[in-house]
Amino acid sequence: MQAIIQDRYGPPEALRLREIGQPTVGDDEVLVRVRAASVHPDVWHVVTGHPYVLRLMGSGLRRPRCPVPGTDLAGVVVAVGRRVTGFRPGDEVFGESLRGFSWRNGGAFAEYAVAPEEGLVGKPANVTFEQAATVPTTGYIALLNLPTERLRPGRRVLVNGAAGGVGAVVVQVAKAHGAHVTGVDHTRKLDLLRSLGADEVVDHTRVDFTRDDPTGGARYDLIVDIPGNRPFSACRRVLAPDGCYVLIGHDQFGRTGHRWLGSLPRFARLGLTSLFVPQLRRGSASLSKREAMELLRAHLEAGELTPVIDRTYPLAEAGAALRHLAGGEALGRIVLTV
C-alpha cells in the first residue's frame, strides 16, 4: 500500500510517500480502507518532535516508533479481528487509530490503517468522509474538557480560539446544550464563527476580551481557553464568581510554550492554584473513547456538529498540508484524501 513515512523528527517537508506492506489486524482491531485522514496539531507535534517531552510519552526517543503519521480517519471496513462484534466489511466508519490518549503516530496517513474497535463508530450518512475524519481527536479533547453541567440554557460561555479545531467543536456542542456562546478569534475567522452558531463574536486583534468586553461587561459561567494567550488572572476578571475556567493549551506550533515541556508547567501551576481557587475546579471527565465517539456521532447525525473543511490535499502532499496548518491561515479543517 501507499503510505506517508516519517524516518525522523523534523520539518513536515521531510515526509515521503512510499510503498509498504499492509498492517495486520489484531483480534480486537479493524482494518480500514482509508478515504480521508485529518491533519491536526497533535500530528504536527509528533512529526516535528516538539516539545521534546512527547518523545518520552510514547512517540519514541530518537525516532518515531510508528513511522506512519496520523491518528484520525474515515473509511470503509475491509476486515475485522476475531473478537470484533460491532463492525463487518463494508461498514463506513470514522474514529481514532490510537488507544487511549497519547502523542504518537497512529498510521492513519496511508491507504489502509488498523484501529481498535473501541475507537471507531459508524459514519452518519449526512456527513462526508472528509468531514467525519476531522472530528475524532478534536472532539475527544473538547468532550473530555467540557464541564457539561455548565452548558444549560441561558449559561454564558466564552471560547477563546473558537474557530480552531477544538474551539469549533466546543462552540457547537455548547450551542446544542442551549448556552449563549461568545467566540473570540481573528478578524478573518469571525464569519466562520457566526456560521457555527456563535451568538457573539470578538475580534482579538482589536479587543482584549479580558478588559474591553464589547458584550457589555458580561460575566461568563464558563471560559474555554484554547490558545492560553491570556493569563488566568486576566480571564478571571470576566469570569462569574461561581464560574469555571478551562485551559486546553495550544502551543501555537512551537511559537509559545516551553521548548522541552510545552504547556505542562502552566498546567502544573494551575493545578496548584486550583487548591485555593474554586473557579479552576471542574472535576474529571469519565468518558471512555467509545462513549466520546458515540456522542460525537450523535451530534453529527443530529446536525448539531458540522465540520467545515478549509482545504483537502492528496496523500502525497501531507507535508504541504501540515505546513498550511501551522501557518494559521486555514478557515476550517485540513484533510488528506486517500
C-alpha positions as CSV (number, residue, x, y, z in Angstrom):
1,M,0.0,0.0,0.0
2,Q,1.0,3.7,-0.3
3,A,1.7,5.4,3.0
4,I,3.4,8.5,4.3
5,I,6.7,7.6,6.1
6,Q,8.5,9.6,8.8
7,D,12.0,8.4,9.3
8,R,13.0,11.0,11.8
9,Y,11.7,14.1,13.7
10,G,12.0,17.2,11.7
11,P,10.1,19.6,9.3
12,P,6.9,18.3,7.6
13,E,8.7,18.6,4.2
14,A,10.8,15.5,5.1
15,L,7.7,13.3,4.9
16,R,7.7,11.0,1.9
17,L,5.1,8.7,0.2
18,R,6.4,5.1,0.0
19,E,5.2,1.6,-0.7
20,I,5.0,-0.5,2.4
21,G,3.1,-3.7,3.5
22,Q,-0.5,-3.5,4.7
23,P,-0.9,-3.6,8.5
24,T,-2.0,-6.8,10.2
25,V,-5.4,-6.7,12.0
26,G,-5.3,-7.8,15.7
27,D,-8.1,-9.7,17.5
28,D,-9.8,-6.6,18.7
29,E,-8.9,-4.4,15.7
30,V,-10.5,-3.3,12.5
31,L,-8.7,-2.9,9.1
32,V,-10.0,0.2,7.3
33,R,-9.6,1.3,3.7
34,V,-8.9,5.0,4.5
35,R,-10.8,7.5,2.5
36,A,-9.8,10.6,4.4
37,A,-7.4,11.5,7.3
38,S,-7.3,14.6,9.4
39,V,-4.3,17.0,9.7
40,H,-4.4,18.4,13.2
41,P,-1.9,20.0,15.6
42,D,-1.1,16.8,17.5
43,V,0.2,15.3,14.2
44,W,2.4,18.3,13.7
45,H,3.9,17.9,17.2
46,V,4.8,14.3,16.6
47,V,6.2,14.9,13.1
48,T,8.4,17.7,14.4
49,G,9.2,16.1,17.8
50,H,8.3,19.3,19.7
51,P,8.0,19.7,22.6
52,Y,10.7,17.2,23.4
53,V,8.8,15.7,26.3
54,L,6.3,14.0,23.9
55,R,9.2,11.6,22.9
56,L,9.0,10.2,26.4
57,M,5.2,9.9,26.2
58,G,5.0,7.1,23.7
59,S,6.3,8.7,20.5
60,G,9.8,7.4,20.6
61,L,13.0,8.8,22.0
62,R,15.3,9.1,18.9
63,R,12.8,8.5,16.1
64,P,9.0,7.7,15.9
65,R,8.2,4.2,16.9
66,C,5.5,4.1,14.3
67,P,6.8,5.5,11.0
68,V,3.3,6.4,9.6
69,P,1.8,9.6,11.0
70,G,-1.8,10.4,11.5
71,T,-4.5,9.4,14.0
72,D,-7.9,10.4,12.7
73,L,-9.5,8.6,9.8
74,A,-12.7,7.8,8.0
75,G,-13.2,5.0,5.6
76,V,-14.6,1.6,4.8
77,V,-14.1,-1.6,6.9
78,V,-12.1,-4.2,5.0
79,A,-11.6,-6.9,7.7
80,V,-12.2,-7.4,11.4
81,G,-10.4,-9.3,14.2
82,R,-11.9,-12.4,15.6
83,R,-13.1,-10.6,18.8
84,V,-14.7,-7.7,16.9
85,T,-18.5,-7.7,17.1
86,G,-19.6,-4.2,16.2
87,F,-18.4,-4.0,12.6
88,R,-18.2,-6.0,9.4
89,P,-16.7,-5.5,6.0
90,G,-18.3,-2.7,4.0
91,D,-19.3,-0.6,7.0
92,E,-18.5,3.1,6.8
93,V,-16.7,4.3,9.9
94,F,-14.7,7.1,11.4
95,G,-12.5,7.4,14.5
96,E,-9.1,7.3,16.0
97,S,-6.4,4.7,15.3
98,L,-4.8,5.2,18.8
99,R,-5.8,3.6,22.1
100,G,-6.4,6.0,24.9
101,F,-4.9,9.4,24.6
102,S,-1.3,9.8,23.7
103,W,1.1,11.8,21.5
104,R,2.4,9.4,18.9
105,N,1.9,8.3,15.3
106,G,-1.1,6.2,14.6
107,G,-0.7,5.0,11.0
108,A,-3.7,6.9,9.5
109,F,-1.8,8.6,6.7
110,A,-2.0,5.5,4.5
111,E,-4.3,3.6,2.1
112,Y,-5.0,1.1,4.9
113,A,-4.9,1.5,8.7
114,V,-5.9,-0.5,11.7
115,A,-7.8,0.9,14.6
116,P,-9.1,-0.7,17.9
117,E,-12.8,-1.4,17.7
118,E,-13.4,0.9,20.7
119,G,-12.0,3.9,18.7
120,L,-14.4,3.6,15.8
121,V,-18.1,4.3,15.2
122,G,-20.3,4.2,12.2
123,K,-20.2,7.3,9.9
124,P,-23.5,9.1,9.7
125,A,-24.9,9.3,6.1
126,N,-25.3,13.1,6.4
127,V,-21.5,13.8,6.6
128,T,-18.8,13.1,4.1
129,F,-15.7,11.0,4.8
130,E,-13.7,14.3,4.8
131,Q,-15.9,15.9,7.4
132,A,-16.0,12.8,9.6
133,A,-12.2,12.4,9.6
134,T,-11.8,15.9,11.2
135,V,-13.8,15.0,14.3
136,P,-12.2,12.3,16.5
137,T,-9.2,14.0,18.2
138,T,-10.5,17.5,18.4
139,G,-13.9,16.2,19.5
140,Y,-12.4,13.9,22.1
141,I,-10.4,16.7,23.6
142,A,-13.4,19.0,23.6
143,L,-15.7,16.5,25.4
144,L,-13.0,15.5,27.9
145,N,-12.6,19.1,29.0
146,L,-16.1,20.4,28.8
147,P,-18.0,20.6,32.2
148,T,-21.3,19.8,30.6
149,E,-23.2,20.7,33.8
150,R,-22.4,24.3,33.0
151,L,-23.9,24.2,29.5
152,R,-27.5,24.6,30.5
153,P,-29.8,27.0,28.6
154,G,-29.0,30.6,29.4
155,R,-25.5,30.0,30.6
156,R,-22.9,32.3,29.2
157,V,-19.8,30.6,27.6
158,L,-16.8,32.3,26.1
159,V,-14.5,30.3,23.8
160,N,-11.1,31.8,23.2
161,G,-9.6,30.5,19.9
162,A,-13.1,29.5,18.9
163,A,-12.5,28.9,15.1
164,G,-9.9,26.2,15.5
165,G,-10.5,22.5,15.6
166,V,-11.3,22.1,19.3
167,G,-12.9,25.5,19.6
168,A,-15.3,24.9,16.7
169,V,-16.5,21.7,18.4
170,V,-16.8,23.5,21.8
171,V,-18.9,26.3,20.2
172,Q,-21.3,23.8,18.5
173,V,-21.6,21.4,21.5
174,A,-22.3,24.4,23.8
175,K,-25.0,25.7,21.5
176,A,-26.5,22.2,21.3
177,H,-26.9,22.4,25.1
178,G,-28.6,25.8,24.8
179,A,-25.8,28.0,26.1
180,H,-25.2,31.6,25.0
181,V,-21.8,31.4,23.3
182,T,-19.2,34.2,22.6
183,G,-16.4,33.2,20.3
184,V,-13.0,35.0,20.2
185,D,-10.7,34.8,17.3
186,H,-9.0,36.6,14.4
187,T,-10.9,39.1,12.2
188,R,-10.8,36.8,9.2
189,K,-12.5,34.0,11.2
190,L,-15.4,35.8,12.6
191,D,-17.8,34.9,9.7
192,L,-16.9,31.3,10.3
193,L,-17.8,31.6,14.0
194,R,-21.2,33.1,13.1
195,S,-21.8,30.2,10.7
196,L,-21.1,27.8,13.6
197,G,-23.8,29.4,15.7
198,A,-21.8,31.8,18.0
199,D,-24.2,34.4,19.5
200,E,-21.4,37.0,19.9
201,V,-18.0,37.3,18.2
202,V,-14.9,39.2,19.4
203,D,-12.0,40.2,17.2
204,H,-8.9,39.5,19.3
205,T,-6.8,41.8,17.1
206,R,-9.0,44.8,18.2
207,V,-10.4,43.8,21.6
208,D,-8.9,42.3,24.7
209,F,-11.8,40.2,25.9
210,T,-10.4,40.3,29.5
211,R,-10.6,44.2,29.6
212,D,-12.7,45.7,26.8
213,D,-15.7,43.4,26.6
214,P,-18.0,44.5,23.8
215,T,-20.9,42.5,25.2
216,G,-21.4,45.0,28.0
217,G,-19.2,43.7,30.7
218,A,-20.7,40.2,30.8
219,R,-19.6,37.7,33.3
220,Y,-19.1,34.2,31.9
221,D,-20.2,31.0,33.6
222,L,-17.5,29.1,31.6
223,I,-14.4,30.2,29.8
224,V,-12.7,27.6,27.5
225,D,-9.3,28.9,26.6
226,I,-7.8,27.1,23.7
227,P,-4.5,29.1,23.0
228,G,-3.9,30.2,26.5
229,N,-2.7,33.6,25.3
230,R,-4.1,35.4,28.3
231,P,-3.2,34.5,31.9
232,F,-5.8,33.1,34.2
233,S,-5.6,36.2,36.4
234,A,-6.8,38.3,33.4
235,C,-9.5,35.9,32.4
236,R,-10.8,35.8,35.9
237,R,-11.9,39.5,35.5
238,V,-14.7,38.4,33.3
239,L,-15.5,35.1,35.0
240,A,-18.5,34.8,37.2
241,P,-17.7,34.2,40.9
242,D,-19.1,30.6,40.6
243,G,-17.8,30.2,37.0
244,C,-15.2,27.8,35.6
245,Y,-12.0,28.3,33.6
246,V,-10.7,25.5,31.4
247,L,-7.3,25.7,29.6
248,I,-6.7,23.5,26.6
249,G,-3.2,24.9,26.0
250,H,-2.3,25.1,22.3
251,D,1.4,25.8,21.9
252,Q,0.9,27.6,18.5
253,F,3.1,25.1,16.7
254,G,6.1,25.8,18.9
255,R,5.8,29.5,18.9
256,T,4.7,29.5,22.6
257,G,5.2,27.1,25.4
258,H,8.4,25.6,26.8
259,R,10.7,24.0,24.2
260,W,11.1,20.9,26.3
261,L,7.9,20.7,28.3
262,G,5.4,22.6,26.2
263,S,2.4,23.8,28.3
264,L,3.0,21.3,31.1
265,P,4.5,23.9,33.5
266,R,1.4,26.1,33.1
267,F,-1.0,23.2,33.8
268,A,1.1,22.4,36.9
269,R,0.8,25.9,38.2
270,L,-3.0,26.0,37.5
271,G,-3.3,22.6,39.3
272,L,-1.7,24.1,42.4
273,T,-3.7,27.2,42.2
274,S,-6.9,25.2,42.0
275,L,-6.4,24.1,45.6
276,F,-7.3,27.7,46.5
277,V,-9.4,28.9,43.6
278,P,-12.8,27.2,43.1
279,Q,-13.1,28.6,39.5
280,L,-10.3,26.1,38.4
281,R,-12.1,23.1,39.8
282,R,-14.2,21.3,37.2
283,G,-14.0,17.6,38.2
284,S,-12.7,15.0,35.8
285,A,-14.5,13.7,32.7
286,S,-15.3,10.0,32.8
287,L,-16.0,9.4,29.1
288,S,-14.3,6.4,27.5
289,K,-13.1,6.7,24.0
290,R,-16.1,4.7,22.8
291,E,-18.5,6.9,24.7
292,A,-16.9,10.0,23.3
293,M,-17.0,8.8,19.7
294,E,-20.7,7.7,20.1
295,L,-21.6,11.1,21.4
296,L,-19.7,12.8,18.6
297,R,-21.5,10.6,16.1
298,A,-24.9,11.6,17.6
299,H,-24.0,15.3,17.3
300,L,-23.1,14.8,13.7
301,E,-26.2,12.8,12.9
302,A,-28.4,15.4,14.5
303,G,-26.8,18.3,12.6
304,E,-25.6,19.8,15.9
305,L,-22.0,19.4,14.8
306,T,-21.0,20.4,11.2
307,P,-17.2,20.3,10.4
308,V,-16.1,22.9,8.0
309,I,-13.3,22.0,5.5
310,D,-10.8,24.6,4.5
311,R,-8.8,22.5,2.0
312,T,-8.1,18.9,1.0
313,Y,-4.7,17.6,-0.1
314,P,-3.8,14.3,-1.8
315,L,-2.0,11.8,0.5
316,A,1.4,12.5,-1.2
317,E,1.2,16.2,-0.1
318,A,0.9,15.5,3.6
319,G,4.0,17.8,4.3
320,A,2.4,20.7,2.5
321,A,-0.9,20.1,4.4
322,L,0.9,20.3,7.7
323,R,2.8,23.4,6.6
324,H,-0.6,25.0,5.7
325,L,-2.0,24.0,9.1
326,A,1.0,25.5,11.0
327,G,0.6,28.8,9.1
328,G,-2.6,29.5,10.9
329,E,-4.5,30.8,7.9
330,A,-6.9,28.0,7.4
331,L,-10.7,28.7,7.7
332,G,-11.8,25.3,8.8
333,R,-10.1,21.9,8.9
334,I,-7.4,20.4,6.6
335,V,-7.8,16.9,5.3
336,L,-5.8,14.3,3.3
337,T,-7.8,12.4,0.8
338,V,-6.7,8.8,0.0
